[in-house]
């Protein structure tokens, strides 16, 4: 389509029409929709980050670890990285409760501090959520002479 313009001599000449470029959707693409993060996602991230800390022997209470050991041995079963972790996730913040077992001889305060720092860093980096609190309950101490609850599988 063309527009007609009039020259000073009175002649009409066709002029090409230019269309305005319109932005679709309006605004920054990052603001076009919502991202929701499930509690289980945050629990997995926190569980893996907590297990990375030296001095953390296991996650969860004795009963949860016992049931987890049985579940892990079932064919098709997998290790639960969320054992001992509970997350409450909001739109922009999350709070975490962790239950850990520490190795005998380590400073529980130092281990708890390191777990807190590692979990907060991992969750905030991966999810963008603000971690408002990480509550840590130490439910047991692993003594050196105690047998492992999850023995190595025998080779047949």
C-alpha positions in Angstrom: 0.0 0.0 0.0 1.3 3.5 -0.8 0.3 7.0 0.3 0.0 9.9 -2.1 1.8 13.2 -1.4 1.5 16.5 -3.3 4.5 18.2 -4.7 4.9 22.0 -4.6 3.9 22.0 -8.3 0.6 20.3 -7.4 1.5 16.9 -8.8 0.6 13.9 -6.8 3.4 11.3 -6.3 3.1 8.0 -4.7 5.2 7.5 -1.5 5.9 4.1 0.0 4.2 3.5 3.3 6.4 2.5 6.2 5.0 0.4 9.0 6.0 1.0 12.5 7.7 -1.9 14.1 5.6 -3.0 17.0 7.0 -5.0 19.9 4.9 -8.0 20.6 4.2 -9.1 24.2 5.4 -5.8 25.6 8.4 -5.7 27.9 11.3 -7.8 28.8 11.0 -11.5 27.9 12.0 -12.4 31.5 8.7 -10.9 32.7 6.5 -12.8 30.3 5.3 -15.6 32.6 5.9 -17.3 35.9 8.4 -19.9 37.0 7.4 -22.1 39.8 9.8 -24.4 41.6 8.5 -27.5 43.4 9.4 -28.2 47.0 11.1 -31.5 45.8 13.5 -29.6 43.5 14.7 -27.5 46.4 14.9 -30.5 48.7 17.1 -32.4 46.2 19.5 -29.4 45.7 19.7 -29.0 49.5 20.2 -32.7 50.2 23.1 -33.0 47.7 24.7 -29.8 49.0 24.5 -31.0 52.6 26.0 -34.4 51.8 29.0 -32.6 50.2 30.1 -31.3 53.6 32.9 -33.1 55.4 31.6 -34.5 58.7 28.0 -35.2 57.5 27.7 -39.0 57.6 24.1 -39.3 56.6 20.8 -37.5 56.3 17.6 -38.3 58.1 16.6 -40.0 61.4 17.6 -43.6 62.1 14.1 -44.9 61.1 14.1 -43.0 57.8 17.6 -44.3 57.0 16.5 -47.9 57.8 13.5 -47.6 55.5 15.6 -45.9 52.9 18.2 -48.6 53.0 15.5 -51.2 52.3 14.0 -49.1 49.5 17.5 -48.6 48.0 17.9 -52.4 47.7 14.6 -52.9 45.8 15.3 -53.4 42.1 14.4 -50.2 40.3 14.6 -48.2 43.6 17.0 -45.3 43.8 18.7 -43.5 46.7 16.6 -40.7 48.1 18.6 -37.5 48.0 15.7 -35.8 49.8 15.9 -38.0 52.9 16.2 -35.7 55.9 15.3 -32.6 54.0 12.0 -30.6 54.2 11.5 -27.4 52.1 8.8 -24.8 52.2 8.9 -22.9 48.9 7.2 -19.6 48.2 7.3 -17.4 45.2 10.6 -15.7 46.1 11.7 -17.3 49.3 12.3 -20.8 50.8 12.9 -22.2 54.2 14.6 -25.5 54.9 14.7 -28.1 57.7 17.6 -30.6 57.6 18.1 -33.7 59.8 21.7 -34.9 59.7 24.0 -37.5 61.3 27.5 -36.4 61.9 30.7 -38.3 62.2 32.2 -38.8 65.7 35.0 -36.3 66.5 33.9 -33.4 64.3 32.7 -30.1 65.7 28.9 -30.1 65.3 28.8 -26.3 65.3 31.4 -26.2 62.4 29.6 -28.9 60.4 26.2 -27.2 60.9 27.7 -23.8 59.8 29.3 -25.4 56.7 26.1 -27.3 55.8 24.1 -24.0 56.2 26.6 -22.1 53.9 26.7 -24.8 51.3 23.0 -25.3 51.1 22.2 -21.6 51.0 24.8 -21.1 48.2 23.5 -24.0 46.1 19.8 -23.3 46.5 20.1 -19.6 45.8 22.5 -20.1 42.8 20.3 -22.7 41.2 16.8 -21.4 41.9 17.2 -17.7 42.4 15.1 -18.1 45.6 16.1 -16.3 48.8 16.8 -18.8 51.5 15.4 -17.2 54.7 16.4 -20.0 57.1 18.1 -23.4 57.3 17.3 -25.3 60.5 19.6 -28.2 61.2 18.7 -31.0 63.6 21.6 -33.4 64.5 19.8 -36.7 65.1 22.8 -39.0 65.7 26.6 -39.3 65.8 28.2 -42.1 63.7 30.8 -43.8 66.0 33.8 -45.4 64.3 33.1 -48.9 65.6 29.4 -48.9 64.5 28.5 -51.1 61.6 27.3 -49.5 58.5 23.5 -49.6 58.1 23.9 -50.1 54.4 26.5 -52.9 53.9 28.2 -53.3 50.6 26.5 -55.8 48.3 28.1 -59.2 48.1 29.5 -60.4 44.8 27.9 -63.7 43.8 
